[in-house]
Amino acid sequence: MEIIKELPEVFEEFAEQRKKSFLSMKELKDKGVPVVGAYCTYFPQEIAMAMGAATVSLCSTSDETIPDAEKDLPKNLCPLIKSSYGFAITDKCPFFYFSDLVVGETTCDGKKKMYEYMGQFKDVFLMELPNTQKEEALKLWRSEIIRFKEYLEEKFDVEITEEQIRDAIKINNAGRRSLKALYETMKNDPVPIKGQDLFKVLYGSTFKFDRSQIPEEVDALVAKINKEYAEGKMEEKKPRILITGCPIGGATEKIIRAVEDNGGIAVTFESCSGAKSIDKLVDEDNPDVYDALARRYLDIGCSVMAPNPNRLELLGRLIDEYKVDGVVEMLLQACHTYAVESKGIRDFVTGEKHIPYIAVETDYSQADIGQLNTRITAFLEML
């Protein structure tokens, strides 16, 4: 299907997808479609999809509800956790409000305790995520995925077949391939679009309830980008920046703007909303669907894993493939796993890949924009 609209309009449509999905969510509920909400890329989405549920990323990227959360939670806690909890207890997140179930995961200590409190007013299913990627951990994670399937079957009085899971795997893999093709357009030098526009599509696509629609929409967008690039429409040549670190979205998009408003271009995102959640596919040929899902999701290189070689592997590959000139790591205040791991990332980037690195710590407020601009401008000028 040909996209007739101008590219900026298309990017804005994806940016508005979250708001549009508020209304779609109500329509789904009126039709009796189960809704399963989650916060993390370790969530094995295909299991919920297999029973016909809509899956959605829950609100966690604004400081709007943090004061409400701080009535129950410590002030010196990660803003992502406080925002998640705040939106939940205030009912200001329509996705949370309409969710029949929230799926949590034992990633960090703060989130584990938050899910305990959340479970007092919403059905929460907590998955025991291993903190390593060894074979023993894989067995545990596979059993957790089966436990999740059995919980859904009992809660919603349905049967989830392996064939339904395979169909969901194929749908999600198709979406991942299309989104990967989109962000691979940024391998061009100069790039065809701004990193801010790329991120709008990547982030907005997580709010598409019908995942089967993603390939057609994104493939048409990629075709239009490539066509216009061939016609000479491209961005000015600037230092090419990779953004890594804590999850980006909402308030933390200020990091992308700080890069691109001050002379750089964000060519790729290693974080959860970028390559980390799309890079690897589920093995469709594996006869054991639960093993296939377990391997794909446990392979995600998050800082909660120790050791965490998969993050370095992806980071190194992106640096090479996207001809990256410098790495910006975004750390959320009090996110201990990413903050502690930042030394290893700095050593890898500067010592093995021999390119500059900067870490910036921030929260969900807009109070530090001036400081961010100053630091990132100095970093870009150095490049």
N, C-alpha and C positions, 0 to 999 in steps of 0.2 A: 504494500500500500504506500503510495507516494505521499510524502509529507510536503504540503504546499506552504505551510507557515514558515516564516523566517526563523532561523536558528535561535535568536534570543527569545522569541516567543515560546519555542519548544522547551528551552532550558527553564523558563519561568513556570511553565506548566508542571514540569517535574518538581520544581521547588515548592509549588503549591499543592503537590499531591497529598501531603500529610493532612492539610486542612480539608481538601475535597474528600478524603477518606473518612472524615468524621461522619459525613452524611451517609456514605456508602455503608459504614458500620451499622448505623441504625436500620438501614434497609435489610442488611443481612440478618440482623436480630429478628426483624419482623417476619422474615421467611423461615425462622427457626434454625438458621445455620449456626453451629457451635463456633465460638471464638476463643482462640488460645493465644494469650499474650506472653511475651518473653523479652528479656533484656540483653541477651548475650548471643554471640556468634556460635557458641558451643551447642545451642539449642538445636536438636535434630528435627528440623522443621518437617521433614518428609513423613514422619510418623503421624503427626497431627493432620497433615494434608491428606494422608491415605484414608482417613475416616471422613473426609469431606469438610473438615474444619477450615475456617479462615484463620491464618496466623498473622500476628501483627507485632511490630516493635513498640514497646510501651514508652511513654513520655519520660525523659530523663536528661534533657539537655538545656534546661532553662533554670535561672535562679529565682523564678517567680514564686515557687512554693517552698524555697529553702527555709525561710523564717518559720513556717509551719512545721517543717520537719525538725527544726532545732528545738522545738518544745519537747521532743522525745529523744532526739539523737544528739551526740556531742557536736559542738561547733567546729572542732578541729577534725572533722571527718571529710572524706572525699566528697566533692560536690555532686558527683554523679549519683552516689548513694543517697545523699540528702534530697536531691531533686526527684529521684525515683520514688522515694518514700513520701515526699511532700505531695507529689501529684496523686499518689494513691490515697492518702488519708483525707485530702481535700476534695476528692472526686472532680478535680479540674482536668483530668485526662480522660476524654471520652473512650479511648481505647481500653483503658483500665476498667472504667465503669462498666463497659459492655462485655468484658472478658468473662467467660464462664470459668476460666482456669488461668492461673499464672504459673509458668514453668520457670523455676529458679535453678541455680547451679552453684555448687560450692567452689566458686572461683577464689574470692578473697574473704578474709574474716569479716570485714564490714558488711558485705552483701549477705553472707550466711546469717548473721544476726538480724539484718534487716528483714530477710524472708521470714524469720521467726515471728517478728512483730506483724508483718503483713498477713501472715497466716491466721491472725486473730480476727480479721474482717474480710478475707477473701480466700477462696480455695487455692492453695499453693502446692504444687508438686515439686519437691526439691530433688534434683539429680545429683548424685555423688560423683563429682568430677575428679578423677585422679590428678595428682600434681606432678606426674611423670608421664613419659610416653613409651614406657617399656612394654614388653609383651604381657606381663602380669597386669599392668594398668589397662591394656587393651581388653583383656578378658572382663575386668570389672566394668569398663565403660559399655561393652557389648551387653552385659547383663543388665545394666542400668537402662539401656535403650529398650530392651525387652520388658523390663519392669514398667517403664513409661507406657509402652503399648498396652500392656495388660491393665494398667490403671485407667487409661482412656476407655478401653473396652467395658470395664466395669462401671465407670462413672457415667458414660453416655449410652450404655446398653447397646453396644455395636460389636461387630466382629471386624477386625482389621486383618486382611489377608496379605500374604507376601506379594501377590500380584498387584494389589493396590499400592503397596509400598514401592514396588518397582516402577509403577506408572508415575508416582510422585517424584521418584529419583530422576526419571527421564525429564520431567517437566522442569525441575529445579536445575538440572545440568544444562538444559537448553538455555535457561535464563542466564546462568553463569557464563556460558560461552559467549552469549551476545554482549553482556556487560564487559567481559574481558576484551572483546573486540573493540568496544568503545574506548576503554582506557588505553588500549594499545595504539590508538591513533596518536597518542601523546609521545610515541617514539619518534615521530617526525621532528625535525629541527630546521626551522622554527616550528612550534606547535600550531595545530589548526585552531584551537580554542583555548580559553582561559581555564586554569585549574578550578576556579570557582564554578564555572559552568559544568565542567566534568563532575564535580562533587555534587551539584544539584541533582544530576541524573542518578548517580550512584546511591545517594541518600534517599532521594524521592522514590526510587524503585523498591525500597524496602517496605513502602506503604501500599504496594499493589497487592490487593487481596487475591486476585486471580493471577497467579504466577505464570500461567500459560500465555498471558497477553504480553509479557515482557519481550520475548524475542522479536515479534513483529514490530513493535514500537521502537525498540532500540536498534534493530537492524536497519530500519528505515532512516533513523537518525544518523547512524554510522555511514550509510550510503550518501546521505546529504553532506555530511562533514567531508568525506573523501572527495566528493564531486567538487565542492567549493574550494577545497585545498588545491585540487588539480587546476582549478581556474585562477589560482593565485591568491585566494582569500586565506590569510594566516595571521598569526600574532607576530609582533615584533620580536626579534631575537633577543633573549634575555638570559641571565643565569638560571640554570635548570635545577629546581629544588625538589627533593624528596621529603615528604612530611611523614614522620613516624611517631610512635608513642601512644598515649591514651586515646580512647575513642573520641572521634571528632563529630560534631553535629550541633546544630543550634548555636548556642552561645560561643562555642569554641571555634566556629568558622572564622572568628576574628583572626586566628592564626593564618589562615589562607589569605585573608584580605591584607594582613600585615606584610606578607610576602609579596603579594601581587600589586599592592599600592605603592611599594617602595623599591621597585625595580627588578623583581624576580618573577619567575613563573613556576607554579606548582605543577610539576609534570606527572607525579604519581604519589599515591598515598598507600603506605604500608599498613596503616591502621585498620581497625575493625570495619569501618565503613568503606574501605577501599579494597586493595588487593587481597588482604588477609581472608576476607569472607568469600571471595570469588575465585581465587587462584586455582584451587584444587577441586576436581570433580569427584563424585562418588563413582566407584568402579561398577559399571552396569553389567559387567560380565562375571562378577563374583557370585557364585551360586548361593552364598550365605548373605542375604540382604542386611542382616544385623551386623555382621562382620564388616561389610562394605561401608555401612554408615559409621560404625565405630571408628574404623581406620581414618575415614575422611575427616570426621570432626575432631578426633583426638590429635590429628596432625597439625591443627591450627597452632601457630607459634606465638602464643600469648605469654606474657611475663609471669603468669601464675605457674607455668611449667618450670621445673628445675631438674636437670638442665634444660635449656631452651634452644637447641641447635636449629630448629625449623624457622625461627624468626630470623636468625642470621643468614640462613640459606636463601630465604625469600628476599631479605634486604639486599644481600649481595647481588642477587640476580636482577633486581629492579635497578640498582645503581648502575650495573653494566648495560642492561638493555635500554635504559632511558637516558644514558649518557649524562648522569647526574653530576652537577658541579658542587653541590653542597647538601647536607642533611640537616633538617630542623626537627628536633624532637620536642613534642609538646607533652609536658607533664602536668597532670592535675594535682593541686595541693593535697597532700595526705594520701596520694595513691602510692603506697609503699612498694608494691611489686615493680611497677614501672620505674619509680624513682631509684630504687636500688639497682635495677638492671641497666640503668642509663650509663653507668661506667663501662659495662661490657659493650654496649652499643657504641659509645664514643671510641673505645679502644679498637673495635672492629672497623669502624668507618675511617678513623684517622690512621690506624696502624696497618690494616690489611688493604683497604681500598684507597688510602692516601688522598682523601678529599676532606675538606673542612666540615666541622660538625658544631652545632650549637644546641643547647637544651634551654628551653624557656618554660618556667613554671607559671601556671595561671589558675584561675577558677572561672566561675560562670558569670562574674560581674563584668561590667565594661570599664571599671575604674582603672585598669592597667593598660588600656589601649595605647596611651602615649608612650609608656615605658616599652611596650612590645615593639612599637614602631621604631623607637630609637635603637633598640638592641638589634632588631632584624635588619634595619637600614645599614648599621655598621657592619653586620655580617655580610650583607650583599655587596657592600662597597669593597670589602676585603677580597671577595671573589673576582 
